[in-house]
Amino acid sequence: MPKVILITGASSGIGIVTAEFLTENNFKVYGTSRNPSKDSLNGVHFVQLDLNDSNSIEKAVDKIITNEGKIDVLINNAGVGITGPIEETPIKAARAHFQTNFFGVMELTQRVLPLMRNQNEGQIINVTSIAGYMGLPFRGYYSASKSALITLTEALRLELKNTNIKVSCLAPGDFATNIASGRFTVEANPKSNYFKAYSASLKLMNAHVDEAENPIEVAQTIFRIIQKEKPKAHYKVGSPLQKFSVFLKGILPDKVFENMLAKHYKL
Ligand SMILES: NC(=O)c1ccc[n+]([C@@H]2O[C@H](COP(=O)([O-])OP(=O)(O)OC[C@H]3O[C@@H](n4cnc5c(N)ncnc54)[C@H](OP(=O)(O)O)[C@@H]3O)[C@@H](O)[C@H]2O)c1
């Protein structure tokens, strides 16, 4: 019987490419969208799920359990972006961001974990970001929501140490998806103290996503993590420079690393 996979945010970007890749590799894949256009597409079965709606989280999980009786792998992929100076980002927008990228993800995880306990096995892969390993300027809330997911993944691994439930996080660098069009963007305000630096950073961020690679590499990495007997806590996928930046942060004096980032973002 094929492994049953639940992957959130399968209507676009990393999610759709991964859902289709895993389907091609003989997994039974349930993908989610807030508004699925079809029940199934290219072999991926779709269920409605909004991470901001507890009822829809419950219903999505129940539907898969009714159909399949189990969920072997949960891939918490759905997520959104947010950009803006920390000082000028409405707190309401920051809260909404954390709701989707963090609390909603954990609510779904809490729903699925008891099922995995009953099955006596399971796997959870949280899609985080290289940006979660460092505080990036004008993406502070995004860095923070992904950092929160990374540390929670570490804690959950320890809490589940004596079970057959494996937990990992996978941090992508930049990949060409719809993330830029879906994100909450504080408009650059010519009257703001941050106008020049923020406008330049926005251009840089958009260029990074536009010039980035197709996310098939992320799908292949997720596939490899699913095959592992003992998956690691942290995986990274992206350009060598983006992956190397996390390593550099670990070994360089804080000041040197901070200056490197400031230079990159022309601050
Ligand atoms: N692209 C990158 O460069 C990059 C880099 C690092 C990390 N990531 C992470 O990778 C993951 C996937 O992003 P992506 O780049 O593939 O972006 P994307 O193309 O914008 O896809 C985002 C997915 O999330 C779903 N989604 C958004 N809000 C949701 C909500 N409230 N409830 C449930 N689902 C929701 C969307 O589905 P519907 O709109 O159909 O509901 C969509 O399928 C995210 O966690 C992102 O932070 C991306």
The ligand as a Gaussian input file, in Angstrom:
#p B3LYP/6-31G(d) Opt

LIG

0 1
 N        9.895000      30.475000      -3.152000
 C       10.903000      30.677000      -2.360000
 O       11.893000      31.280000      -2.762000
 C       10.868000      30.171000      -0.935000
 C       12.058000      30.270000      -0.183000
 C       12.060000      29.807000       1.119000
 C       10.931000      29.223000       1.656000
 N        9.782000      29.154000       0.904000
 C        8.614000      28.552000       1.551000
 O        8.088000      27.551000       0.714000
 C        6.703000      27.388000       0.980000
 C        5.931000      27.389000      -0.335000
 O        6.017000      28.672000      -0.906000
 P        6.089000      28.953000      -2.472000
 O        7.334000      29.722000      -2.719000
 O        5.831000      27.727000      -3.248000
 O        4.898000      30.020000      -2.587000
 P        3.560000      30.077000      -3.462000
 O        3.822000      29.708000      -4.867000
 O        2.990000      31.426000      -3.175000
 O        2.635000      28.958000      -2.783000
 C        2.093000      29.128000      -1.496000
 C        1.059000      28.052000      -1.216000
 O        0.558000      28.272000       0.118000
 C       -0.852000      28.202000       0.097000
 N       -1.415000      29.101000       1.114000
 C       -1.252000      30.442000       1.245000
 N       -1.952000      30.902000       2.306000
 C       -2.566000      29.823000       2.868000
 C       -3.435000      29.641000       3.974000
 N       -3.863000      30.658000       4.750000
 N       -3.864000      28.390000       4.253000
 C       -3.482000      27.333000       3.505000
 N       -2.676000      27.440000       2.432000
 C       -2.226000      28.674000       2.114000
 C       -1.279000      28.623000      -1.306000
 O       -2.464000      27.925000      -1.627000
 P       -3.890000      28.594000      -1.977000
 O       -3.630000      30.041000      -2.336000
 O       -4.394000      27.787000      -3.129000
 O       -4.676000      28.397000      -0.750000
 C       -0.129000      28.114000      -2.171000
 O       -0.388000      26.821000      -2.660000
 C        6.308000      28.548000       1.929000
 O        6.259000      28.060000       3.260000
 C        7.456000      29.525000       1.760000
 O        7.637000      30.334000       2.890000
 C        9.737000      29.610000      -0.371000

